[in-house]
Amino acid sequence: AVVEMGANHQKEIELLCKIAKPNYGYITNFGKAHLEGFGGFEGVIKGKSELYDYLKTAEQTILVNENDPIQTEKTADYSPKITFGKENSDYYFEEFSKDHFVGLSFKEDKAQSKLTGSYNFTNLCAAASLGFHFGLNFSQIKTAIENYTPTNMRSQILERNGKTFVLDTYNANPSSMAESLRNFSTFEGPKTIIIGDMLELGEESDVEHQNILYLAESLGFDKIITVGKYFKKVNEHFESYENSEELSQVLKGRKIKSKNILLKASRGIALEKVLEFID
């Protein structure tokens, strides 16, 4: 069984570990998610590391991305562990991309995914490393990577009416939002971003939403549109809407001309609703 452990408060991962009793564990990243419930970024690190605490006590195996300094530090004295990311790690992969899609190469072999963004390269590396550990060969790993088509609003790319949409509306936090914007800025041609509120940030909400607007402006997008009350509070220069329904009404009578359009927001904004109103 593969179990995704979600949490927005400390001690929740600890409880889930007692229920699931995992034999292997991997923390994808330590991002600025659920800051309100975790009590700030240090609380995020502490809360997610409850998985490490359980695995260490139970003498089970940890998967470690050695390009992540927090993961490396937290697991420095730990064994057994499976590592990837560095040339001297257990498994080492190199990144390549084609037509906005990221892939990984292993020695002389390559696997091309239907995912976008360098952050998904790390996810591919983690999956491939576990595959190797459990005895799969690269041909089997390549088949799995190349046959997966995202349909769950996570890094999903849609082509419609001559436009390219990046639909990433399942979730958002300051870390993932920044990565999405940087990746989208590499697309060729005119680019419009429609970004919605990042929820559960507590006292950090204003500054984090403002920082994202600063980043978006610096990346030179043709148009910036925000959706949600938190962005609206700090958005002084760009088009802004209270919710997805309000933007949908506007889009019924107006076209977005850009060839490339990014939609990114927390799940509670339901930003995918505006997709049907974009010609």
C-alpha positions as CSV (number, residue, x, y, z in Angstrom):
1,A,0.0,0.0,0.0
2,V,1.1,3.5,-0.7
3,V,-0.3,6.0,1.8
4,E,-0.2,9.8,1.4
5,M,-0.2,11.3,4.9
6,G,-1.7,14.8,4.9
7,A,-1.6,17.1,7.8
8,N,-2.0,20.7,8.8
9,H,-1.1,20.5,12.5
10,Q,1.7,18.9,14.5
11,K,1.1,15.4,15.9
12,E,-1.1,14.4,13.0
13,I,1.7,12.6,11.1
14,E,2.6,10.9,14.4
15,L,-0.9,9.6,14.7
16,L,-1.1,8.5,11.1
17,C,2.2,6.6,11.5
18,K,0.7,4.7,14.5
19,I,-2.2,3.7,12.3
20,A,-0.4,2.9,9.0
21,K,2.9,1.5,10.6
22,P,4.9,2.3,7.4
23,N,8.0,0.3,6.4
24,Y,9.3,3.0,4.1
25,G,8.8,6.8,4.3
26,Y,9.5,9.8,2.1
27,I,8.9,13.5,2.8
28,T,8.5,15.2,-0.6
29,N,9.6,18.6,0.6
30,F,9.4,21.0,3.5
31,G,7.4,23.8,1.9
32,K,5.5,26.8,3.4
33,A,2.2,24.9,3.6
34,H,-0.4,25.1,6.4
35,L,1.6,27.7,8.3
36,E,-1.4,28.7,10.4
37,G,-2.0,25.2,11.8
38,F,1.7,24.1,12.1
39,G,2.7,27.4,13.8
40,G,5.1,28.7,11.2
41,F,7.7,27.2,8.9
42,E,9.7,25.6,11.8
43,G,6.4,24.0,12.9
44,V,6.1,22.5,9.4
45,I,9.6,21.0,9.6
46,K,8.8,19.6,13.1
47,G,5.4,18.3,12.1
48,K,6.5,16.5,8.9
49,S,9.6,15.1,10.6
50,E,7.3,13.0,12.8
51,L,7.5,10.5,10.0
52,Y,11.3,10.4,10.4
53,D,10.9,10.0,14.2
54,Y,8.5,7.0,13.7
55,L,10.7,5.3,11.1
56,K,13.8,5.7,13.2
57,T,12.2,4.3,16.3
58,A,10.7,1.4,14.3
59,E,14.0,0.8,12.5
60,Q,12.3,1.2,9.1
61,T,13.7,2.7,5.8
62,I,13.7,6.4,4.8
63,L,14.0,7.7,1.2
64,V,16.1,10.9,1.1
65,N,16.5,13.6,-1.5
66,E,20.1,14.6,-0.8
67,N,19.6,17.9,-2.8
68,D,17.3,19.0,0.1
69,P,19.5,20.3,2.9
70,I,16.7,19.8,5.5
71,Q,16.2,16.2,4.6
72,T,19.9,15.6,4.6
73,E,20.4,17.2,8.0
74,K,17.4,15.4,9.6
75,T,18.6,12.0,8.4
76,A,22.4,12.4,8.7
77,D,22.8,9.7,11.3
78,Y,20.0,7.5,10.1
79,S,20.2,3.9,8.7
80,P,18.7,2.2,6.7
81,K,18.0,4.8,4.1
82,I,17.8,5.1,0.3
83,T,19.3,8.2,-1.2
84,F,19.1,10.0,-4.5
85,G,20.1,13.4,-5.9
86,K,23.9,13.6,-5.7
87,E,26.4,11.7,-7.9
88,N,27.5,9.7,-4.8
89,S,23.9,8.9,-3.8
90,D,22.5,5.4,-4.2
91,Y,20.7,6.6,-7.3
92,Y,21.6,9.6,-9.5
93,F,19.6,11.0,-12.4
94,E,19.9,14.0,-14.7
95,E,17.1,16.2,-15.8
96,F,16.0,17.1,-19.4
97,S,12.9,18.7,-20.8
98,K,11.1,18.7,-24.1
99,D,8.1,20.7,-25.1
100,H,7.6,21.9,-21.5
101,F,7.6,18.3,-20.2
102,V,10.3,17.1,-17.8
103,G,12.2,13.8,-18.1
104,L,15.0,12.0,-16.3
105,S,18.0,10.2,-17.7
106,F,19.8,7.3,-16.0
107,K,23.2,6.4,-17.4
108,E,22.4,6.1,-21.1
109,D,18.6,5.7,-20.8
110,K,15.9,8.4,-20.8
111,A,12.3,8.6,-19.7
112,Q,10.1,11.4,-20.8
113,S,7.1,12.3,-18.6
114,K,3.9,14.3,-19.3
115,L,4.6,16.5,-16.3
116,T,5.9,20.0,-16.3
117,G,8.4,21.7,-14.0
118,S,11.7,20.9,-12.3
119,Y,9.8,20.2,-9.1
120,N,8.3,17.1,-10.8
121,F,11.8,16.0,-11.8
122,T,12.4,15.4,-8.1
123,N,9.2,13.4,-7.9
124,L,10.3,11.3,-10.8
125,C,13.6,10.7,-9.1
126,A,11.9,9.6,-5.9
127,A,9.6,7.2,-7.8
128,A,12.5,5.8,-9.9
129,S,14.7,5.3,-6.8
130,L,12.0,3.3,-5.0
131,G,11.4,1.3,-8.2
132,F,15.1,0.3,-8.4
133,H,15.1,-0.5,-4.7
134,F,12.2,-3.0,-5.2
135,G,13.9,-4.7,-8.1
136,L,12.4,-3.0,-11.2
137,N,14.6,-2.3,-14.2
138,F,14.8,1.0,-16.0
139,S,12.6,-0.3,-18.9
140,Q,9.8,-0.9,-16.4
141,I,10.3,2.5,-14.8
142,K,10.4,4.2,-18.2
143,T,7.1,2.6,-19.2
144,A,5.4,3.7,-16.0
145,I,6.7,7.3,-16.3
146,E,5.8,7.7,-20.0
147,N,2.3,6.1,-19.6
148,Y,1.2,8.4,-16.8
149,T,-1.0,11.3,-17.9
150,P,-2.0,13.7,-15.1
151,T,-5.7,14.3,-14.9
152,N,-6.1,15.5,-11.3
153,M,-5.4,19.2,-11.6
154,R,-1.8,18.8,-10.5
155,S,0.7,20.1,-13.1
156,Q,-1.9,19.1,-15.8
157,I,-1.3,20.5,-19.3
158,L,-4.2,21.0,-21.6
159,E,-4.2,22.1,-25.3
160,R,-7.4,23.8,-26.5
161,N,-8.3,26.2,-29.3
162,G,-4.6,26.9,-29.9
163,K,-3.9,27.7,-26.3
164,T,-1.8,25.9,-23.7
165,F,-3.2,25.7,-20.2
166,V,-1.3,24.7,-17.1
167,L,-4.0,23.5,-14.7
168,D,-2.5,23.3,-11.2
169,T,-5.5,24.0,-9.0
170,Y,-5.5,21.1,-6.6
171,N,-3.4,22.9,-4.0
172,A,-1.0,25.8,-3.5
173,N,1.3,27.3,-0.9
174,P,4.1,29.9,-1.3
175,S,6.7,27.4,-2.1
176,S,4.8,25.6,-4.8
177,M,3.3,28.8,-6.2
178,A,6.8,30.3,-6.7
179,E,8.1,27.2,-8.4
180,S,5.0,27.1,-10.7
181,L,5.5,30.8,-11.7
182,R,9.2,30.3,-12.4
183,N,8.5,27.2,-14.5
184,F,5.7,28.9,-16.4
185,S,7.9,31.9,-17.2
186,T,10.0,29.6,-19.4
187,F,7.1,28.9,-21.8
188,E,7.5,30.6,-25.2
189,G,5.0,33.2,-26.3
190,P,2.5,35.5,-24.5
191,K,1.7,34.4,-21.0
192,T,-1.2,35.1,-18.6
193,I,-1.3,33.9,-15.0
194,I,-4.5,33.5,-13.0
195,I,-3.5,32.8,-9.4
196,G,-5.8,32.3,-6.5
197,D,-5.4,32.6,-2.7
198,M,-3.0,30.3,-0.8
199,L,-5.0,29.3,2.3
200,E,-4.1,28.4,5.9
201,L,-1.1,30.8,6.1
202,G,-2.3,32.6,9.3
203,E,-0.3,35.7,10.2
204,E,2.1,35.1,7.3
205,S,-0.7,35.5,4.7
206,D,-0.3,39.1,3.7
207,V,3.4,39.0,3.3
208,E,3.4,35.7,1.5
209,H,0.7,36.8,-1.0
210,Q,2.6,40.1,-1.5
211,N,5.8,38.2,-2.1
212,I,4.2,36.1,-4.8
213,L,2.9,39.3,-6.6
214,Y,6.4,40.8,-6.5
215,L,7.8,37.6,-8.0
216,A,5.1,37.5,-10.7
217,E,5.8,41.1,-11.6
218,S,9.5,40.4,-11.9
219,L,9.0,37.5,-14.2
220,G,7.4,39.7,-16.9
221,F,4.1,38.0,-17.5
222,D,1.8,39.7,-20.1
223,K,-1.1,39.7,-17.7
224,I,-1.6,38.9,-14.0
225,I,-5.0,38.2,-12.6
226,T,-5.7,37.3,-8.9
227,V,-8.6,35.5,-7.4
228,G,-9.6,35.5,-3.7
229,K,-9.8,37.9,-0.7
230,Y,-6.2,37.5,0.4
231,F,-4.7,38.4,-2.9
232,K,-7.3,41.2,-3.3
233,K,-6.2,42.7,0.0
234,V,-2.6,43.2,-1.2
235,N,-3.1,43.5,-4.9
236,E,-2.8,47.2,-5.8
237,H,-1.6,47.0,-9.5
238,F,-3.2,44.0,-11.2
239,E,-6.7,42.7,-12.1
240,S,-8.3,41.2,-9.0
241,Y,-11.5,39.3,-8.2
242,E,-13.1,38.2,-5.0
243,N,-13.8,34.6,-6.1
244,S,-13.8,32.3,-9.1
245,E,-17.5,33.0,-9.9
246,E,-16.9,36.7,-10.2
247,L,-14.0,36.1,-12.7
248,S,-16.1,33.6,-14.6
249,Q,-18.8,36.2,-15.2
250,V,-16.2,38.6,-16.5
251,L,-14.7,36.0,-18.8
252,K,-18.0,35.3,-20.4
253,G,-17.8,38.6,-22.2
254,R,-14.0,38.9,-22.7
255,K,-11.3,36.8,-24.2
256,I,-7.8,36.2,-22.9
257,K,-5.5,36.6,-25.8
258,S,-2.4,34.9,-24.5
259,K,-1.3,31.6,-26.0
260,N,-0.2,30.3,-22.5
261,I,-2.4,30.4,-19.4
262,L,-1.5,29.3,-15.9
263,L,-4.2,28.6,-13.3
264,K,-2.8,28.0,-9.8
265,A,-4.6,28.2,-6.4
266,S,-5.5,26.4,-3.2
267,R,-8.2,23.8,-3.4
268,G,-10.7,26.0,-1.6
269,I,-10.7,28.6,-4.5
270,A,-11.9,26.0,-7.0
271,L,-10.1,28.0,-9.7
272,E,-10.7,25.3,-12.3
273,K,-14.3,26.6,-12.6
274,V,-13.1,29.5,-14.8
275,L,-11.5,27.2,-17.4
276,E,-14.8,26.7,-19.3
277,F,-15.2,30.4,-19.7
278,I,-11.7,31.0,-21.3
279,D,-11.9,30.8,-25.1
